[in-house]
Amino acid sequence: MFTSLRSRLEKRARYNRTLAELRAMPRDVAADLDFAPADFPRIARTAVYGA
C-alpha cells in the first residue's frame, strides 16, 4: 500500500517538475519544437505516465 502511494507521489512530483520546465521554455524554442503552451499538460502527462 505505501509503495503504491509513494510511487504515485513521485510520479506527481515528476509531472509537476516536467510541466514547470515546459512552461519555463522560451517561446521561440517551443515554437521550433512545434509545442503550443496549451499542449504542455498533455506532453508532461505523457512523459511521466505514458501514452
N, CA, C and O atoms as a Tinker XYZ file with bonds, in Angstrom:
   204  protein
     1  N      0.813000   -1.185000    0.000000    73     2
     2  CA     0.000000    0.000000    0.000000    64     1     3
     3  C      0.866000    1.262000    0.000000    63     2     4     5
     4  O      0.623000    2.177000   -0.787000    81     3
     5  N      1.860000    1.319000    0.865000    73     3     6
     6  CA     2.709000    2.507000    0.936000    64     5     7
     7  C      3.587000    2.643000   -0.295000    63     6     8     9
     8  O      3.904000    3.757000   -0.713000    81     7
     9  N      3.983000    1.516000   -0.879000    73     7    10
    10  CA     4.793000    1.563000   -2.094000    64     9    11
    11  C      3.992000    2.197000   -3.221000    63    10    12    13
    12  O      4.515000    3.013000   -3.981000    81    11
    13  N      2.727000    1.821000   -3.327000    73    11    14
    14  CA     1.871000    2.390000   -4.361000    64    13    15
    15  C      1.678000    3.893000   -4.141000    63    14    16    17
    16  O      1.745000    4.675000   -5.090000    81    15
    17  N      1.443000    4.285000   -2.918000    73    15    18
    18  CA     1.269000    5.698000   -2.600000    64    17    19
    19  C      2.544000    6.470000   -2.903000    63    18    20    21
    20  O      2.495000    7.555000   -3.483000    81    19
    21  N      3.677000    5.918000   -2.514000    73    19    22
    22  CA     4.966000    6.585000   -2.767000    64    21    23
    23  C      5.188000    6.735000   -4.278000    63    22    24    25
    24  O      5.634000    7.784000   -4.743000    81    23
    25  N      4.880000    5.703000   -5.020000    73    23    26
    26  CA     5.046000    5.741000   -6.472000    64    25    27
    27  C      4.164000    6.826000   -7.098000    63    26    28    29
    28  O      4.613000    7.569000   -7.971000    81    27
    29  N      2.923000    6.912000   -6.652000    73    27    30
    30  CA     2.020000    7.934000   -7.179000    64    29    31
    31  C      2.505000    9.338000   -6.832000    63    30    32    33
    32  O      2.431000   10.247000   -7.659000    81    31
    33  N      2.998000    9.511000   -5.617000    73    31    34
    34  CA     3.515000   10.820000   -5.210000    64    33    35
    35  C      4.760000   11.201000   -6.002000    63    34    36    37
    36  O      4.922000   12.360000   -6.383000    81    35
    37  N      5.637000   10.236000   -6.251000    73    35    38
    38  CA     6.839000   10.505000   -7.032000    64    37    39
    39  C      6.482000   10.871000   -8.471000    63    38    40    41
    40  O      7.073000   11.784000   -9.048000    81    39
    41  N      5.521000   10.161000   -9.043000    73    39    42
    42  CA     5.103000   10.480000  -10.415000    64    41    43
    43  C      4.474000   11.863000  -10.478000    63    42    44    45
    44  O      4.720000   12.617000  -11.419000    81    43
    45  N      3.666000   12.197000   -9.482000    73    43    46
    46  CA     3.038000   13.523000   -9.469000    64    45    47
    47  C      4.106000   14.620000   -9.366000    63    46    48    49
    48  O      3.999000   15.659000  -10.019000    81    47
    49  N      5.129000   14.385000   -8.549000    73    47    50
    50  CA     6.217000   15.351000   -8.422000    64    49    51
    51  C      6.967000   15.487000   -9.750000    63    50    52    53
    52  O      7.322000   16.595000  -10.151000    81    51
    53  N      7.210000   14.363000  -10.434000    73    51    54
    54  CA     7.864000   14.397000  -11.744000    64    53    55
    55  C      7.006000   15.157000  -12.757000    63    54    56    57
    56  O      7.524000   15.939000  -13.553000    81    55
    57  N      5.695000   14.923000  -12.723000    73    55    58
    58  CA     4.774000   15.633000  -13.613000    64    57    59
    59  C      4.871000   17.143000  -13.368000    63    58    60    61
    60  O      4.991000   17.924000  -14.312000    81    59
    61  N      4.820000   17.540000  -12.108000    73    59    62
    62  CA     4.890000   18.969000  -11.779000    64    61    63
    63  C      6.210000   19.597000  -12.225000    63    62    64    65
    64  O      6.226000   20.717000  -12.735000    81    63
    65  N      7.327000   18.869000  -12.030000    73    63    66
    66  CA     8.631000   19.389000  -12.469000    64    65    67
    67  C      8.681000   19.506000  -13.991000    63    66    68    69
    68  O      9.158000   20.506000  -14.527000    81    67
    69  N      8.188000   18.483000  -14.679000    73    67    70
    70  CA     8.200000   18.492000  -16.143000    64    69    71
    71  C      7.346000   19.632000  -16.676000    63    70    72    73
    72  O      7.754000   20.338000  -17.599000    81    71
    73  N      6.171000   19.813000  -16.102000    73    71    74
    74  CA     5.286000   20.893000  -16.536000    64    73    75
    75  C      5.932000   22.259000  -16.278000    63    74    76    77
    76  O      5.840000   23.157000  -17.114000    81    75
    77  N      6.573000   22.411000  -15.144000    73    75    78
    78  CA     7.253000   23.677000  -14.836000    64    77    79
    79  C      8.385000   23.947000  -15.835000    63    78    80    81
    80  O      8.576000   25.086000  -16.262000    81    79
    81  N      9.124000   22.915000  -16.201000    73    79    82
    82  CA    10.201000   23.083000  -17.173000    64    81    83
    83  C      9.654000   23.458000  -18.545000    63    82    84    85
    84  O     10.224000   24.305000  -19.234000    81    83
    85  N      8.556000   22.834000  -18.940000    73    83    86
    86  CA     7.948000   23.181000  -20.220000    64    85    87
    87  C      7.462000   24.625000  -20.211000    63    86    88    89
    88  O      7.650000   25.348000  -21.190000    81    87
    89  N      6.847000   25.045000  -19.129000    73    87    90
    90  CA     6.338000   26.417000  -19.038000    64    89    91
    91  C      7.465000   27.447000  -19.000000    63    90    92    93
    92  O      7.267000   28.596000  -19.394000    81    91
    93  N      8.645000   27.043000  -18.527000    73    91    94
    94  CA     9.796000   27.952000  -18.465000    64    93    95
    95  C     10.540000   28.034000  -19.793000    63    94    96    97
    96  O     11.415000   28.881000  -19.973000    81    95
    97  N     10.190000   27.156000  -20.711000    73    95    98
    98  CA    10.860000   27.120000  -22.003000    64    97    99
    99  C     10.576000   28.415000  -22.774000    63    98   100   101
   100  O      9.434000   28.873000  -22.816000    81    99
   101  N     11.610000   29.002000  -23.381000    73    99   102
   102  CA    11.380000   30.202000  -24.198000    64   101   103
   103  C     10.394000   29.904000  -25.331000    63   102   104   105
   104  O     10.393000   28.812000  -25.899000    81   103
   105  N      9.577000   30.871000  -25.639000    73   103   106
   106  CA     8.535000   30.685000  -26.669000    64   105   107
   107  C      9.119000   30.291000  -28.024000    63   106   108   109
   108  O      8.528000   29.478000  -28.735000    81   107
   109  N     10.272000   30.858000  -28.391000    73   107   110
   110  CA    10.840000   30.522000  -29.698000    64   109   111
   111  C     11.304000   29.076000  -29.752000    63   110   112   113
   112  O     11.201000   28.436000  -30.798000    81   111
   113  N     11.810000   28.554000  -28.653000    73   111   114
   114  CA    12.218000   27.151000  -28.603000    64   113   115
   115  C     10.989000   26.249000  -28.695000    63   114   116   117
   116  O     10.996000   25.253000  -29.418000    81   115
   117  N      9.942000   26.599000  -27.964000    73   115   118
   118  CA     8.702000   25.824000  -28.027000    64   117   119
   119  C      8.142000   25.835000  -29.446000    63   118   120   121
   120  O      7.666000   24.809000  -29.931000    81   119
   121  N      8.194000   26.972000  -30.107000    73   119   122
   122  CA     7.706000   27.061000  -31.483000    64   121   123
   123  C      8.552000   26.196000  -32.412000    63   122   124   125
   124  O      8.012000   25.534000  -33.298000    81   123
   125  N      9.871000   26.194000  -32.222000    73   123   126
   126  CA    10.745000   25.353000  -33.034000    64   125   127
   127  C     10.419000   23.870000  -32.856000    63   126   128   129
   128  O     10.531000   23.087000  -33.799000    81   127
   129  N     10.018000   23.491000  -31.648000    73   127   130
   130  CA     9.656000   22.096000  -31.370000    64   129   131
   131  C      8.196000   21.804000  -31.712000    63   130   132   133
   132  O      7.724000   20.678000  -31.556000    81   131
   133  N      7.493000   22.827000  -32.178000    73   131   134
   134  CA     6.072000   22.724000  -32.530000    64   133   135
   135  C      5.218000   22.381000  -31.314000    63   134   136   137
   136  O      4.276000   21.593000  -31.404000    81   135
   137  N      5.559000   22.985000  -30.175000    73   135   138
   138  CA     4.796000   22.834000  -28.936000    64   137   139
   139  C      3.977000   24.097000  -28.703000    63   138   140   141
   140  O      4.511000   25.205000  -28.748000    81   139
   141  N      2.703000   23.934000  -28.458000    73   139   142
   142  CA     1.857000   25.060000  -28.066000    64   141   143
   143  C      1.718000   25.026000  -26.552000    63   142   144   145
   144  O      1.637000   23.943000  -25.972000    81   143
   145  N      1.689000   26.177000  -25.898000    73   143   146
   146  CA     1.546000   26.190000  -24.438000    64   145   147
   147  C      0.333000   25.395000  -23.941000    63   146   148   149
   148  O      0.373000   24.821000  -22.853000    81   147
   149  N     -0.717000   25.362000  -24.714000    73   147   150
   150  CA    -1.907000   24.600000  -24.309000    64   149   151
   151  C     -1.634000   23.086000  -24.290000    63   150   152   153
   152  O     -2.357000   22.330000  -23.641000    81   151
   153  N     -0.592000   22.656000  -25.003000    73   151   154
   154  CA    -0.248000   21.236000  -25.054000    64   153   155
   155  C      0.666000   20.796000  -23.920000    63   154   156   157
   156  O      0.878000   19.596000  -23.743000    81   155
   157  N      1.214000   21.731000  -23.145000    73   155   158
   158  CA     2.183000   21.388000  -22.113000    64   157   159
   159  C      1.666000   20.366000  -21.097000    63   158   160   161
   160  O      2.393000   19.425000  -20.777000    81   159
   161  N      0.446000   20.508000  -20.579000    73   159   162
   162  CA    -0.029000   19.483000  -19.629000    64   161   163
   163  C     -0.089000   18.086000  -20.242000    63   162   164   165
   164  O      0.263000   17.106000  -19.587000    81   163
   165  N     -0.530000   17.992000  -21.487000    73   163   166
   166  CA    -0.599000   16.686000  -22.150000    64   165   167
   167  C      0.799000   16.111000  -22.372000    63   166   168   169
   168  O      1.020000   14.917000  -22.172000    81   167
   169  N      1.729000   16.951000  -22.780000    73   167   170
   170  CA     3.100000   16.498000  -23.017000    64   169   171
   171  C      3.717000   15.997000  -21.712000    63   170   172   173
   172  O      4.348000   14.940000  -21.685000    81   171
   173  N      3.535000   16.754000  -20.636000    73   171   174
   174  CA     4.083000   16.352000  -19.336000    64   173   175
   175  C      3.445000   15.054000  -18.861000    63   174   176   177
   176  O      4.134000   14.170000  -18.352000    81   175
   177  N      2.132000   14.938000  -19.026000    73   175   178
   178  CA     1.422000   13.730000  -18.591000    64   177   179
   179  C      1.921000   12.510000  -19.368000    63   178   180   181
   180  O      2.153000   11.454000  -18.781000    81   179
   181  N      2.085000   12.652000  -20.673000    73   179   182
   182  CA     2.577000   11.544000  -21.487000    64   181   183
   183  C      4.003000   11.176000  -21.119000    63   182   184   185
   184  O      4.346000    9.994000  -21.084000    81   183
   185  N      4.837000   12.168000  -20.846000    73   183   186
   186  CA     6.224000   11.905000  -20.470000    64   185   187
   187  C      6.330000   11.129000  -19.161000    63   186   188   189
   188  O      7.211000   10.282000  -19.012000    81   187
   189  N      5.447000   11.409000  -18.224000    73   187   190
   190  CA     5.531000   10.790000  -16.904000    64   189   191
   191  C      4.719000    9.503000  -16.817000    63   190   192   193
   192  O      5.205000    8.484000  -16.328000    81   191
   193  N      3.491000    9.557000  -17.290000    73   191   194
   194  CA     2.571000    8.434000  -17.116000    64   193   195
   195  C      2.467000    7.520000  -18.336000    63   194   196   197
   196  O      1.888000    6.437000  -18.251000    81   195
   197  N      3.022000    7.947000  -19.465000    73   195   198
   198  CA     2.940000    7.135000  -20.673000    64   197   199
   199  C      1.722000    7.500000  -21.501000    63   198   200   201
   200  O      0.913000    8.347000  -21.121000    81   199
   201  N      1.619000    6.851000  -22.618000    73   199   202
   202  CA     0.530000    7.174000  -23.566000    64   201   203
   203  C     -0.812000    6.706000  -23.122000    63   202   204
   204  O     -1.801000    6.914000  -23.824000    81   203
